[in-house]
Amino acid sequence: MYYTYILKSKKDNKFYTGYTKNLKLRFEQHCEGLVESTKNRRPLLLVYYEACLNQQDATHREKYLKTYLGKMFLRNRLKSYLTG
């Protein structure tokens, strides 16, 4: 399985979208500051993830979630979480 995931920074309240084969390990790497793109945005929360059967599906889903329509989908999906 591959995973497409969304992290939320507690520091700047912005989101980070990525994909990985090992979600637990990748989240730990983000939290420990081992990922260049998120090391200055810690602490991070894992707010959403999806499982995909292969890498190609995960990368396509990641690219979609980074588009305007993908961000609107996430906003609707996480509506109750984001509004508290």
N, C-alpha and C positions, 0 to 999 in steps of 0.2 A: 504494500500500500504506500501511496504517496499522500502527503497532506499539504493543503493550501491553508495558510493561517494568517490571522490578523492580530497584531500586538498593538496595545495602546500605551503610550508613554504617560506616566504620571507627572513627568516634568513639564512637558509642553502640550499634553492632551492630544497629540497627533497620532495617526495610525501608521503602522508599517505592515506591508503585505509581502509574504514570501511563500516558498514551498520547500518541502524537505521529505526525505524518506523516513527520518527518525525524529518525530515531533518533540519528544521529551528531551533528547540530547540537544536539538537545535534551540529549544527554549532556554535550556541551561546555558548554552553558549551566549545567547543574547543577554541573559541576566548577569553573567560573569564579565561582560564587556569584551568578549572575544570577537564580536561581529562589528566591523568598522562602522557600518551605517547606523547602528543603534547604540554604540557604547557611550555616547554623550547624552543619550535620551533616557537613561535608566532612572528610576525603576520602571519595569515594564509589566504589563498584564496581558495574558493570553485571553482575548475576548471572543474569538471565533475561530473555528477550523472546520474543514471539510476533508473527507477521505476520498481519494481517487484511486482507481485501479492501476494506473500507470503514470509515468513521468509526463508524457505528452498531455494527458488530460489535466494534470496538476498545473503545468506551465500555462496552458490555455486558460484555465480558471483564474490563475494569478493575474494574467494579463487583462482578463475581463474585469476583475475586481478593482483594477487600477484605473479603469475608464470611468467617465462620468456616470454612465448607466450602472456600472458595477458599484460605484460609491453610493448611488441612490438605493440600490438593492440592499447594501449593507446597512444603510441608515434606517431603512424600513425594517429590516430583519432584527436590528439591535435597538429598535426604538425605545422599548421599556428600559433596557440597560442604560442607554445613553441619557435618558431623561431622569433617571433615578427613581 
